[in-house]
C-alpha cells in the first residue's frame, strides 16, 4: 500500500476532511490537497513530512515506512 492510500484510508476512518487535516497540520487545505495529489501519483514524502502527517493522524510513522 502506498503512502497516499494509507493516508486516505486513515482520513476516512477518522472521518476527516482535507480542511480538518489542514488545521491539525497548521497549513492550508490547498497544501494538503497538493500533497495528496503528488502522493497519489506515486511520489514519496520526505521523512519530516511523513512524521508530521502521521503525528496529526495519530498513526505510527514506522509502520507506514515498513509498508512503503
SULFENVEN-V500760 format. One record per backbone hydrogen bond with DSSP energy under -0.5 kcal/mol. CO is the residue of the C=O (numbers start at 1). NH is the residue of the N-H. If there is no record, write none. Layout:
CO | NH
CO | NH
This chain:
2 | 6
3 | 7
4 | 8
5 | 9
6 | 10
7 | 11
8 | 12
9 | 13
10 | 14
11 | 16
12 | 15
17 | 21
18 | 22
19 | 23
20 | 24
21 | 25
22 | 26
22 | 27
28 | 32
29 | 33
30 | 34
31 | 35
32 | 36
33 | 37
34 | 38
35 | 39
36 | 40
37 | 41
38 | 43
39 | 42
46 | 50
47 | 51
48 | 52
49 | 53
50 | 54
51 | 55
52 | 56
53 | 57
54 | 58
54 | 59
55 | 58
59 | 61
60 | 63
60 | 64
61 | 65
62 | 66
63 | 67
64 | 67
64 | 68
65 | 68
